[in-house]
């Protein structure tokens, strides 16, 4: 299969950018259904529709989606490090196609919980963890830009899918909506899979931006790679940042998860049509494209802590607008301002991982951070559903959203400075034959990370 992949694209473009394009397509397709899940609540809870389920019960189903994803994320990350992102992408594409077709066929609550809360959760954990983490190995420079493009693509997907889902659900019904999206999206992922490569060494090229004196990445045996992966993870888990980052991700996702699921039902309750309410997600996603793109770039150049904390703060304080919103313009104003913080709150993690842990395998690390994120979604979604069921009001859950986002600001400022690699000598615990010729991460303690501003101290 390697023979069909050129080492360079036309006009001398590095193949790393083809990897970005492929993974961007996956983000547009596979990650958008979770972000646009709020669109499904009105038809599922419509007493005159085909389902007529209670909103609190649907909230529990959404919580199951996040809980299963949280459990699967570190497993998906480890599998990606162990077997490569290409195999994971093939599995994810097949699961997406099957899951969406089955989602379009559900008639009972237990079927919805199994397909959406189980199968689609596993699909999203595959698309969000090992595939996204693999981008780190393709870049020595411009990782922030490559990551930003991927996250921006996810915003494009949600912005397109939200109104599409709203229109299709109202015009052709539940079945045809998900059958069509599932076959088209899953087919595209599977068609792109042969063009994804696990690492630059697979096609005999260095990472983008590698220095002239950096030795080529060796293609090692599976036994050697397993040894390196174990050593890297052991060193990483001894750092405080490894344990704090999932907590921060949990708080941030708890804050915006409530908004993503319940902002549309809140708008519909105020008299907006489903199509108009879907515009909230569209505007939010379109605005977030800018911050999704810029946050990793700014984090790479100016330090991740301050950038991510600023986005969390914006995400938190703008929810006050939603508490008092009654008219269409107020909901759209909220969407535009909230989208700035929401888009940047969670898109800097691949960059901060590079700044803290260097160029090692990041699948397991990012998997644990996604576990924190999805646990934040799961706990607050279940909590929100229960609060709504008991009080019949959305105000309390919006107050929770604000509390979690601002709590994340406090925790992130306790992290170590990102201007220094925390485990510069992780390869020293390996036998000589398992080390790189000149470890790119081997900096003396206190040395600055290349491409990272010291201003994050």
KOLNULO-456144 format. One line per field, with one value per residue (C-alpha): residue number from 1; x, y, z; residue in one letter. Coordinates in nm, 4 decimals. Example, Ala and Ser with C-alpha at 12.3 -4.5 7.8 and 13.67 -1.06 7.14 Angstrom:
% residues 2
n <- (1 / 2);
px <- (1.2300 / 1.3670);
py <- (-0.4500 / -0.1060);
pz <- (0.7800 / 0.7140);
res <- (A / S);
END
This chain:
% residues 457
n <- (1 / 2 / 3 / 4 / 5 / 6 / 7 / 8 / 9 / 10 / 11 / 12 / 13 / 14 / 15 / 16 / 17 / 18 / 19 / 20 / 21 / 22 / 23 / 24 / 25 / 26 / 27 / 28 / 29 / 30 / 31 / 32 / 33 / 34 / 35 / 36 / 37 / 38 / 39 / 40 / 41 / 42 / 43 / 44 / 45 / 46 / 47 / 48 / 49 / 50 / 51 / 52 / 53 / 54 / 55 / 56 / 57 / 58 / 59 / 60 / 61 / 62 / 63 / 64 / 65 / 66 / 67 / 68 / 69 / 70 / 71 / 72 / 73 / 74 / 75 / 76 / 77 / 78 / 79 / 80 / 81 / 82 / 83 / 84 / 85 / 86 / 87 / 88 / 89 / 90 / 91 / 92 / 93 / 94 / 95 / 96 / 97 / 98 / 99 / 100 / 101 / 102 / 103 / 104 / 105 / 106 / 107 / 108 / 109 / 110 / 111 / 112 / 113 / 114 / 115 / 116 / 117 / 118 / 119 / 120 / 121 / 122 / 123 / 124 / 125 / 126 / 127 / 128 / 129 / 130 / 131 / 132 / 133 / 134 / 135 / 136 / 137 / 138 / 139 / 140 / 141 / 142 / 143 / 144 / 145 / 146 / 147 / 148 / 149 / 150 / 151 / 152 / 153 / 154 / 155 / 156 / 157 / 158 / 159 / 160 / 161 / 162 / 163 / 164 / 165 / 166 / 167 / 168 / 169 / 170 / 171 / 172 / 173 / 174 / 175 / 176 / 177 / 178 / 179 / 180 / 181 / 182 / 183 / 184 / 185 / 186 / 187 / 188 / 189 / 190 / 191 / 192 / 193 / 194 / 195 / 196 / 197 / 198 / 199 / 200 / 201 / 202 / 203 / 204 / 205 / 206 / 207 / 208 / 209 / 210 / 211 / 212 / 213 / 214 / 215 / 216 / 217 / 218 / 219 / 220 / 221 / 222 / 223 / 224 / 225 / 226 / 227 / 228 / 229 / 230 / 231 / 232 / 233 / 234 / 235 / 236 / 237 / 238 / 239 / 240 / 241 / 242 / 243 / 244 / 245 / 246 / 247 / 248 / 249 / 250 / 251 / 252 / 253 / 254 / 255 / 256 / 257 / 258 / 259 / 260 / 261 / 262 / 263 / 264 / 265 / 266 / 267 / 268 / 269 / 270 / 271 / 272 / 273 / 274 / 275 / 276 / 277 / 278 / 279 / 280 / 281 / 282 / 283 / 284 / 285 / 286 / 287 / 288 / 289 / 290 / 291 / 292 / 293 / 294 / 295 / 296 / 297 / 298 / 299 / 300 / 301 / 302 / 303 / 304 / 305 / 306 / 307 / 308 / 309 / 310 / 311 / 312 / 313 / 314 / 315 / 316 / 317 / 318 / 319 / 320 / 321 / 322 / 323 / 324 / 325 / 326 / 327 / 328 / 329 / 330 / 331 / 332 / 333 / 334 / 335 / 336 / 337 / 338 / 339 / 340 / 341 / 342 / 343 / 344 / 345 / 346 / 347 / 348 / 349 / 350 / 351 / 352 / 353 / 354 / 355 / 356 / 357 / 358 / 359 / 360 / 361 / 362 / 363 / 364 / 365 / 366 / 367 / 368 / 369 / 370 / 371 / 372 / 373 / 374 / 375 / 376 / 377 / 378 / 379 / 380 / 381 / 382 / 383 / 384 / 385 / 386 / 387 / 388 / 389 / 390 / 391 / 392 / 393 / 394 / 395 / 396 / 397 / 398 / 399 / 400 / 401 / 402 / 403 / 404 / 405 / 406 / 407 / 408 / 409 / 410 / 411 / 412 / 413 / 414 / 415 / 416 / 417 / 418 / 419 / 420 / 421 / 422 / 423 / 424 / 425 / 426 / 427 / 428 / 429 / 430 / 431 / 432 / 433 / 434 / 435 / 436 / 437 / 438 / 439 / 440 / 441 / 442 / 443 / 444 / 445 / 446 / 447 / 448 / 449 / 450 / 451 / 452 / 453 / 454 / 455 / 456 / 457);
px <- (0.0000 / 0.2908 / 0.3725 / 0.0626 / 0.1655 / 0.4053 / 0.6565 / 0.5783 / 0.2656 / 0.2565 / 0.4493 / 0.6729 / 0.4032 / 0.4996 / 0.2771 / 0.2037 / -0.0494 / -0.2227 / -0.2520 / -0.4098 / -0.6583 / -0.7538 / -0.8007 / -0.9921 / -1.2429 / -1.2768 / -1.3400 / -1.6061 / -1.7893 / -1.7302 / -1.7044 / -1.9958 / -2.2772 / -2.1776 / -2.1530 / -2.4934 / -2.6676 / -2.9008 / -3.0787 / -3.2146 / -3.3859 / -3.6989 / -3.8024 / -3.7236 / -3.9319 / -4.2186 / -4.5339 / -4.7017 / -4.3983 / -4.2720 / -4.0932 / -4.2363 / -3.9628 / -3.8972 / -3.6144 / -3.4612 / -3.4402 / -3.2816 / -3.0319 / -2.9387 / -2.8861 / -2.6569 / -2.4709 / -2.4258 / -2.2700 / -2.0090 / -1.9531 / -1.8836 / -1.6554 / -1.4695 / -1.4058 / -1.2993 / -1.0750 / -0.7572 / -0.8103 / -0.8455 / -0.5362 / -0.3325 / -0.4554 / -0.3583 / -0.0063 / 0.0187 / -0.1342 / -0.1301 / -0.3962 / -0.4624 / -0.6167 / -0.8125 / -0.9493 / -1.0727 / -1.2505 / -1.3943 / -1.5294 / -1.7032 / -1.8485 / -1.9758 / -2.1595 / -2.3175 / -2.4052 / -2.5737 / -2.7818 / -2.8903 / -2.9641 / -3.2006 / -3.3790 / -3.4400 / -3.7957 / -3.7368 / -3.5467 / -3.3088 / -3.2125 / -3.1305 / -2.9203 / -2.7319 / -2.6608 / -2.6093 / -2.4835 / -2.2658 / -2.1669 / -2.1454 / -1.9560 / -1.6911 / -1.6812 / -1.6180 / -1.3487 / -1.1629 / -1.1944 / -1.1047 / -0.8161 / -0.5733 / -0.6331 / -0.5962 / -0.2972 / -0.1176 / -0.0809 / 0.1892 / 0.4394 / 0.4118 / 0.5262 / 0.8357 / 0.7217 / 0.3722 / 0.2018 / -0.0258 / -0.1370 / -0.1913 / -0.3911 / -0.5876 / -0.6915 / -0.8187 / -1.0234 / -1.1534 / -1.2710 / -1.4739 / -1.6395 / -1.7247 / -1.8769 / -2.0969 / -2.1990 / -2.3052 / -2.4578 / -2.6765 / -2.8990 / -2.8809 / -3.0090 / -3.2809 / -3.3944 / -3.3813 / -3.5567 / -3.8419 / -3.8632 / -3.7771 / -3.8004 / -3.5754 / -3.5006 / -3.3834 / -3.1891 / -2.9507 / -2.9385 / -2.8245 / -2.5669 / -2.4338 / -2.3771 / -2.2253 / -2.0020 / -1.8864 / -1.8133 / -1.5929 / -1.3904 / -1.3307 / -1.2282 / -0.9718 / -0.8224 / -0.5630 / -0.4084 / -0.3480 / -0.0018 / 0.0923 / 0.4158 / 0.6536 / 0.9027 / 0.6438 / 0.7005 / 1.0666 / 1.0427 / 1.1225 / 0.8497 / 0.7582 / 1.0075 / 1.2659 / 1.6126 / 1.8908 / 2.0919 / 1.7951 / 1.8448 / 1.5763 / 1.3052 / 1.3789 / 1.1210 / 1.1519 / 1.0179 / 0.6890 / 0.8742 / 1.0992 / 0.8068 / 0.6176 / 0.9208 / 0.9487 / 0.5770 / 0.5876 / 0.8889 / 0.7405 / 0.4094 / 0.5851 / 0.7818 / 0.4789 / 0.2613 / 0.5078 / 0.4320 / 0.1624 / 0.0525 / -0.0429 / -0.3045 / -0.4205 / -0.4867 / -0.7751 / -0.9324 / -0.9139 / -1.0561 / -1.3392 / -1.4291 / -1.4157 / -1.6287 / -1.8741 / -1.9160 / -1.9859 / -2.1504 / -2.4583 / -2.4840 / -2.4405 / -2.7204 / -2.9698 / -2.9373 / -3.1673 / -3.4414 / -3.4166 / -3.4674 / -3.7580 / -3.9204 / -3.9000 / -4.0982 / -3.8274 / -3.8796 / -3.6460 / -3.4843 / -3.4245 / -3.2956 / -3.0561 / -2.9040 / -2.7620 / -2.5342 / -2.4563 / -2.3438 / -2.1618 / -1.9760 / -1.8935 / -1.7519 / -1.5652 / -1.3850 / -1.1754 / -1.0789 / -1.0296 / -0.7807 / -0.6039 / -0.5849 / -0.3270 / -0.1226 / -0.1224 / -0.0565 / 0.2469 / 0.3959 / 0.2919 / 0.2337 / -0.0741 / -0.1786 / -0.2786 / -0.4446 / -0.6517 / -0.7434 / -0.8655 / -1.0886 / -1.2332 / -1.3116 / -1.4952 / -1.6864 / -1.8022 / -1.9095 / -2.1021 / -2.3523 / -2.5084 / -2.6509 / -2.8280 / -2.9871 / -3.1718 / -3.2218 / -3.5808 / -3.5632 / -3.3903 / -3.1271 / -3.0294 / -2.9806 / -2.7694 / -2.5648 / -2.4982 / -2.3958 / -2.1495 / -1.9768 / -1.9851 / -1.8362 / -1.5132 / -1.4406 / -1.5873 / -1.3740 / -1.0503 / -1.1145 / -1.0384 / -0.8229 / -0.4861 / -0.4281 / -0.2173 / 0.0088 / 0.0394 / 0.1225 / 0.4097 / 0.5303 / 0.5213 / 0.6201 / 0.8127 / 0.7893 / 0.6886 / 0.3785 / 0.0781 / -0.2173 / -0.2420 / -0.1789 / -0.4456 / -0.6776 / -0.6730 / -0.7384 / -1.0369 / -1.1547 / -1.1585 / -1.3433 / -1.6076 / -1.6521 / -1.7192 / -1.9831 / -2.1315 / -2.1591 / -2.3007 / -2.5390 / -2.6842 / -2.6878 / -2.8541 / -3.1200 / -3.1981 / -3.2086 / -3.4452 / -3.6633 / -3.6865 / -3.7191 / -3.8602 / -3.6165 / -3.3001 / -3.1566 / -2.9824 / -2.7966 / -2.6747 / -2.5365 / -2.3532 / -2.2058 / -2.0639 / -1.9235 / -1.7409 / -1.5877 / -1.4567 / -1.3335 / -1.1246 / -0.9601 / -0.8467 / -0.7034 / -0.5199 / -0.3250 / -0.1779 / 0.0016 / 0.3759 / 0.5177 / 0.4971 / 0.8324 / 1.0156 / 0.9807 / 0.8935 / 1.0522 / 1.3574 / 1.5456 / 1.2712 / 1.4779 / 1.7565 / 1.5632 / 1.5734 / 1.8530 / 2.0843 / 1.9455 / 1.5948 / 1.6977 / 1.7072 / 2.0512 / 2.0056 / 1.6850 / 1.5038 / 1.3497 / 1.6829 / 1.7108 / 1.8698 / 1.6212 / 1.5046 / 1.5780 / 1.3151 / 1.0953 / 1.1668 / 0.8971 / 0.7513 / 0.7586 / 0.9033 / 0.6172 / 0.4121 / 0.6276);
py <- (0.0000 / 0.2342 / 0.2482 / 0.4516 / 0.7257 / 0.9907 / 1.1264 / 1.4776 / 1.6295 / 1.8648 / 2.1925 / 2.0340 / 2.0270 / 1.8009 / 1.4944 / 1.6089 / 1.8503 / 1.5623 / 1.3920 / 1.7107 / 1.7155 / 1.3489 / 1.3855 / 1.7120 / 1.5193 / 1.2646 / 1.5437 / 1.7003 / 1.3688 / 1.1690 / 1.4239 / 1.6424 / 1.4107 / 1.4446 / 1.8224 / 1.8472 / 1.6006 / 1.8718 / 1.8731 / 1.5256 / 1.6224 / 1.7973 / 1.5104 / 1.2512 / 1.4340 / 1.5501 / 1.3968 / 1.3868 / 1.2347 / 0.8792 / 0.8640 / 1.0936 / 1.0251 / 1.2494 / 1.5045 / 1.3774 / 1.0246 / 1.1549 / 1.3400 / 1.0085 / 0.8667 / 1.1561 / 1.0915 / 0.7265 / 0.8477 / 1.0463 / 0.7828 / 0.5060 / 0.7420 / 0.8249 / 0.4569 / 0.3853 / 0.6899 / 0.5684 / 0.2262 / 0.3824 / 0.5937 / 0.2908 / 0.0915 / 0.3812 / 0.3921 / 0.0130 / -0.0644 / 0.2666 / 0.5242 / 0.3782 / 0.0609 / 0.2651 / 0.4866 / 0.1814 / 0.0508 / 0.3951 / 0.4423 / 0.1043 / 0.1681 / 0.5115 / 0.3721 / 0.0857 / 0.2969 / 0.5769 / 0.3324 / 0.1595 / 0.4976 / 0.5724 / 0.2429 / 0.2774 / 0.2488 / 0.1745 / 0.3615 / 0.0711 / 0.0687 / 0.4407 / 0.3926 / 0.1006 / 0.2690 / 0.6326 / 0.5764 / 0.2782 / 0.2312 / 0.5976 / 0.6754 / 0.4193 / 0.5630 / 0.9124 / 0.7978 / 0.6465 / 0.9581 / 1.1985 / 1.0215 / 0.8052 / 0.9901 / 1.3379 / 1.2364 / 1.0963 / 1.4440 / 1.5277 / 1.2883 / 1.4567 / 1.8028 / 1.9465 / 2.2988 / 2.4360 / 2.1755 / 2.4524 / 2.5366 / 2.1722 / 2.1123 / 2.4324 / 2.3284 / 1.9952 / 2.1531 / 2.4215 / 2.1447 / 2.0009 / 2.3407 / 2.3431 / 1.9968 / 2.0973 / 2.4228 / 2.2281 / 1.9292 / 2.1227 / 2.2954 / 1.9877 / 1.7654 / 2.0155 / 2.0405 / 1.6672 / 1.5699 / 1.8071 / 1.7174 / 1.3471 / 1.2112 / 1.0306 / 0.7191 / 0.8693 / 1.1431 / 0.9096 / 0.6449 / 0.9059 / 1.0722 / 0.7360 / 0.5819 / 0.8988 / 0.9812 / 0.6270 / 0.5664 / 0.8760 / 0.7749 / 0.4257 / 0.5610 / 0.7939 / 0.5278 / 0.3876 / 0.7351 / 0.7796 / 0.6786 / 0.6132 / 0.8159 / 0.9935 / 0.7055 / 0.4822 / 0.6689 / 0.7500 / 1.1209 / 1.3288 / 1.5160 / 1.8606 / 2.1171 / 1.8621 / 2.0144 / 1.9093 / 1.7408 / 1.5454 / 1.1733 / 1.0005 / 0.8304 / 0.4606 / 0.1978 / -0.0282 / -0.3716 / -0.4016 / -0.5274 / -0.2195 / 0.0188 / -0.1452 / -0.0964 / 0.2713 / 0.3284 / 0.1748 / 0.3826 / 0.7084 / 0.6514 / 0.5669 / 0.8930 / 1.0957 / 0.9629 / 1.0876 / 1.4500 / 1.6613 / 1.7944 / 1.4454 / 1.4211 / 1.7840 / 1.8165 / 1.5621 / 1.7516 / 2.0789 / 1.9133 / 1.7709 / 2.1133 / 2.2832 / 2.0200 / 2.0134 / 2.3856 / 2.3767 / 2.0322 / 2.1650 / 2.4467 / 2.2269 / 1.9921 / 2.2236 / 2.5603 / 2.4431 / 2.3090 / 2.6356 / 2.8358 / 2.6154 / 2.6643 / 3.0408 / 3.0027 / 2.9615 / 2.7048 / 2.4067 / 2.5452 / 2.8863 / 2.7242 / 2.5126 / 2.8424 / 2.8746 / 2.5781 / 2.7005 / 3.0458 / 2.9005 / 2.6563 / 2.9132 / 3.1582 / 2.8777 / 2.7957 / 3.1102 / 3.0300 / 2.6602 / 2.7623 / 3.0379 / 2.8851 / 2.6123 / 2.8631 / 3.1166 / 2.8398 / 2.7203 / 3.0676 / 3.2323 / 2.9436 / 2.7303 / 2.8095 / 3.1733 / 3.1137 / 2.8200 / 2.9988 / 3.3024 / 3.0845 / 2.9113 / 3.2486 / 3.3689 / 3.0406 / 3.0833 / 3.4466 / 3.4493 / 3.1928 / 3.4798 / 3.6000 / 3.2658 / 3.2866 / 3.6042 / 3.5392 / 3.5439 / 3.6764 / 3.5331 / 3.8102 / 3.7435 / 3.3723 / 3.4483 / 3.7078 / 3.4430 / 3.1907 / 3.4344 / 3.5295 / 3.1844 / 3.0364 / 3.2317 / 3.0704 / 2.7313 / 2.6958 / 2.7646 / 2.5954 / 2.2418 / 2.2798 / 2.3475 / 2.0080 / 1.8546 / 2.1600 / 2.1657 / 1.7940 / 1.8670 / 2.1495 / 1.9336 / 1.5902 / 1.6480 / 1.4226 / 1.0904 / 0.8801 / 1.0839 / 0.8496 / 0.7223 / 1.0676 / 1.2302 / 0.9380 / 1.0090 / 1.3762 / 1.2818 / 1.0562 / 1.3636 / 1.5602 / 1.2959 / 1.2276 / 1.5983 / 1.5710 / 1.2518 / 1.3662 / 1.7092 / 1.5804 / 1.3265 / 1.5907 / 1.8412 / 1.5924 / 1.5163 / 1.8848 / 1.9635 / 1.6654 / 1.7797 / 2.1565 / 2.1943 / 2.4844 / 2.5369 / 2.8191 / 2.5924 / 2.3935 / 2.7136 / 2.8233 / 2.4892 / 2.5583 / 2.8889 / 2.7336 / 2.4554 / 2.6822 / 2.9340 / 2.6495 / 2.5329 / 2.8768 / 2.8409 / 2.4909 / 2.5609 / 2.8461 / 2.6000 / 2.4058 / 2.4126 / 2.6603 / 2.5234 / 2.6716 / 2.3603 / 1.9934 / 1.8007 / 1.4691 / 1.5594 / 1.2390 / 0.9788 / 0.7701 / 0.7262 / 0.4370 / 0.2469 / 0.0133 / 0.1869 / 0.0017 / 0.1357 / 0.5025 / 0.7516 / 0.8489 / 1.1960 / 1.2202 / 1.5355 / 1.5748 / 1.5430 / 1.8881 / 1.9726 / 2.0505 / 2.4072 / 2.4213 / 2.5941 / 2.3949 / 2.4857 / 2.7089 / 2.7915 / 3.1371 / 3.1706 / 3.4072 / 3.1249 / 3.1314);
pz <- (0.0000 / 0.0663 / -0.3024 / -0.3858 / -0.1413 / -0.2746 / -0.0250 / -0.1449 / -0.2889 / -0.5913 / -0.5528 / -0.2880 / -0.0182 / 0.2705 / 0.3171 / 0.6724 / 0.5228 / 0.3417 / 0.6808 / 0.8161 / 0.5274 / 0.5775 / 0.9524 / 0.8991 / 0.6871 / 0.9685 / 1.2189 / 0.9973 / 0.9715 / 1.2880 / 1.5683 / 1.4622 / 1.5704 / 1.9362 / 1.9137 / 1.7400 / 1.9729 / 2.1026 / 1.7658 / 1.8428 / 2.1693 / 2.0262 / 1.7931 / 2.0608 / 2.3241 / 2.0993 / 2.2596 / 1.9170 / 1.7431 / 1.7002 / 2.0362 / 2.3051 / 2.5600 / 2.8623 / 2.8373 / 3.1611 / 3.0203 / 2.6997 / 2.9169 / 3.0741 / 2.7237 / 2.6391 / 2.9643 / 2.8619 / 2.5342 / 2.7228 / 2.9933 / 2.7409 / 2.5497 / 2.8700 / 2.9428 / 2.5836 / 2.5249 / 2.7013 / 2.5453 / 2.1997 / 2.2628 / 2.3679 / 2.0670 / 1.8403 / 1.9860 / 1.9654 / 1.6248 / 1.4400 / 1.3502 / 1.0035 / 1.1446 / 1.3974 / 1.1196 / 0.9263 / 1.2357 / 1.3109 / 0.9574 / 0.9608 / 1.3073 / 1.2033 / 0.9008 / 1.0947 / 1.3997 / 1.2065 / 1.0014 / 1.3231 / 1.4870 / 1.2006 / 1.2734 / 1.6487 / 1.7790 / 2.1487 / 2.4200 / 2.4882 / 2.1194 / 2.1299 / 2.4424 / 2.2858 / 1.9516 / 2.0517 / 2.4037 / 2.3098 / 1.9472 / 1.8478 / 2.1690 / 2.0744 / 1.7221 / 1.8505 / 2.0941 / 1.7977 / 1.5814 / 1.8629 / 2.0388 / 1.8359 / 1.5101 / 1.6585 / 1.8717 / 1.5662 / 1.4166 / 1.6732 / 1.5156 / 1.1741 / 1.2880 / 1.4509 / 1.3591 / 1.2954 / 1.5141 / 1.6372 / 1.2837 / 1.1899 / 1.5076 / 1.4607 / 1.1108 / 1.2432 / 1.5184 / 1.2822 / 1.0498 / 1.3355 / 1.3725 / 1.0031 / 1.0421 / 1.3346 / 1.1648 / 0.8562 / 1.0343 / 1.2801 / 1.0185 / 0.7925 / 1.0725 / 1.1610 / 0.7987 / 0.7259 / 1.0485 / 0.9677 / 0.5966 / 0.5512 / 0.9058 / 1.1497 / 0.9426 / 0.6143 / 0.7934 / 0.9723 / 0.6997 / 0.4465 / 0.6733 / 0.7919 / 0.4494 / 0.3030 / 0.6007 / 0.6727 / 0.3053 / 0.2823 / 0.5910 / 0.4541 / 0.1133 / 0.2753 / 0.5045 / 0.2546 / 0.2226 / 0.5963 / 0.7130 / 1.0740 / 1.0790 / 0.8380 / 0.8544 / 0.6870 / 0.3611 / 0.4218 / 0.5034 / 0.8153 / 1.0061 / 0.8804 / 1.0094 / 1.1273 / 1.1615 / 0.9254 / 1.2050 / 1.3436 / 1.2737 / 1.0665 / 1.2662 / 1.2798 / 1.1904 / 1.4929 / 1.5719 / 1.7562 / 2.0647 / 2.0660 / 2.0120 / 2.2972 / 2.5250 / 2.4313 / 2.4818 / 2.8288 / 2.9344 / 2.8024 / 2.9796 / 3.3071 / 3.3034 / 3.1986 / 3.4808 / 3.7400 / 3.6498 / 3.8110 / 3.4721 / 3.3533 / 3.6300 / 3.6293 / 3.2573 / 3.2562 / 3.5489 / 3.3576 / 3.0469 / 3.2596 / 3.4002 / 3.0621 / 2.8892 / 3.1779 / 3.1231 / 2.7501 / 2.7435 / 2.9217 / 2.6707 / 2.3630 / 2.4636 / 2.6303 / 2.4524 / 2.1717 / 2.4026 / 2.5996 / 2.2794 / 2.1667 / 2.5083 / 2.4499 / 2.1263 / 1.8592 / 1.5845 / 1.5684 / 1.2525 / 1.4162 / 1.7343 / 1.5285 / 1.4184 / 1.7709 / 1.7110 / 1.3610 / 1.4790 / 1.7782 / 1.5546 / 1.2851 / 1.5404 / 1.7146 / 1.3902 / 1.4394 / 1.7992 / 1.7192 / 1.4528 / 1.6466 / 1.9953 / 1.9120 / 1.7109 / 1.9945 / 2.2490 / 2.0534 / 2.0319 / 2.3586 / 2.6008 / 2.6488 / 3.0053 / 2.9607 / 2.6242 / 2.7465 / 3.0715 / 2.8767 / 2.6617 / 2.9689 / 3.1236 / 2.8121 / 2.7945 / 3.1529 / 3.1684 / 2.8388 / 2.9733 / 3.1699 / 2.8356 / 2.7862 / 3.1312 / 3.0343 / 2.6614 / 2.5331 / 2.1767 / 1.8704 / 1.8592 / 2.2238 / 2.1598 / 1.8532 / 2.0475 / 2.3092 / 2.0420 / 1.8840 / 2.2106 / 2.3677 / 2.0509 / 2.1031 / 2.4389 / 2.3524 / 2.0407 / 2.2243 / 2.5588 / 2.4430 / 2.1317 / 2.2950 / 2.4560 / 2.1784 / 2.1912 / 2.5690 / 2.5588 / 2.3201 / 2.5433 / 2.8564 / 2.7216 / 2.3977 / 2.0933 / 2.2499 / 2.1646 / 2.2777 / 2.2240 / 2.5813 / 2.7277 / 2.5135 / 2.5795 / 2.9536 / 2.8861 / 2.6707 / 2.9534 / 3.1754 / 2.9082 / 2.8485 / 3.2206 / 3.2578 / 2.9868 / 3.1340 / 3.4947 / 3.4168 / 3.1491 / 3.3933 / 3.6670 / 3.4357 / 3.3305 / 3.6954 / 3.7922 / 3.5057 / 3.5963 / 3.9607 / 3.9102 / 3.5606 / 3.5111 / 3.3082 / 3.5228 / 3.7741 / 3.5087 / 3.3431 / 3.6812 / 3.6948 / 3.3516 / 3.4713 / 3.7901 / 3.6043 / 3.3390 / 3.5909 / 3.8118 / 3.5182 / 3.5021 / 3.8623 / 3.8160 / 3.4908 / 3.6465 / 3.8991 / 3.6227 / 3.5685 / 3.3123 / 2.9588 / 2.8604 / 2.9881 / 2.8988 / 3.2133 / 3.1105 / 2.8982 / 2.9854 / 2.9505 / 2.7061 / 2.9631 / 3.1173 / 2.7869 / 2.6713 / 2.4204 / 2.1191 / 2.1926 / 2.2095 / 1.9259 / 1.7980 / 1.9412 / 2.1382 / 2.0195 / 2.3657 / 2.5487 / 2.6924 / 3.0202 / 3.2964 / 3.2557 / 2.8833 / 2.6756 / 2.4409 / 2.0778 / 1.9382 / 2.2793 / 2.4254 / 2.7740 / 2.8595 / 3.0061 / 3.3161);
res <- (X / X / X / X / X / X / X / X / X / X / X / X / X / X / X / X / X / X / X / X / X / X / X / X / X / X / X / X / X / X / X / X / X / X / X / X / X / X / X / X / X / X / X / X / X / X / X / X / X / X / X / X / X / X / X / X / X / X / X / X / X / X / X / X / X / X / X / X / X / X / X / X / X / X / X / X / X / X / X / X / X / X / X / X / X / X / X / X / X / X / X / X / X / X / X / X / X / X / X / X / X / X / X / X / X / X / X / X / X / X / X / X / X / X / X / X / X / X / X / X / X / X / X / X / X / X / X / X / X / X / X / X / X / X / X / X / X / X / X / X / X / X / X / X / X / X / X / X / X / X / X / X / X / X / X / X / X / X / X / X / X / X / X / X / X / X / X / X / X / X / X / X / X / X / X / X / X / X / X / X / X / X / X / X / X / X / X / X / X / X / X / X / X / X / X / X / X / X / X / X / X / X / X / X / X / X / X / X / X / X / X / X / X / X / X / X / X / X / X / X / X / X / X / X / X / X / X / X / X / X / X / X / X / X / X / X / X / X / X / X / X / X / X / X / X / X / X / X / X / X / X / X / X / X / X / X / X / X / X / X / X / X / X / X / X / X / X / X / X / X / X / X / X / X / X / X / X / X / X / X / X / X / X / X / X / X / X / X / X / X / X / X / X / X / X / X / X / X / X / X / X / X / X / X / X / X / X / X / X / X / X / X / X / X / X / X / X / X / X / X / X / X / X / X / X / X / X / X / X / X / X / X / X / X / X / X / X / X / X / X / X / X / X / X / X / X / X / X / X / X / X / X / X / X / X / X / X / X / X / X / X / X / X / X / X / X / X / X / X / X / X / X / X / X / X / X / X / X / X / X / X / X / X / X / X / X / X / X / X / X / X / X / X / X / X / X / X / X / X / X / X / X / X / X / X / X / X / X / X / X / X / X / X / X / X / X / X / X / X / X / X / X / X / X / X / X / X / X / X / X / X / X / X / X / X / X / X / X / X / X / X / X / X / X / X / X / X / X / X / X / X / X / X / X / X / X / X);
END
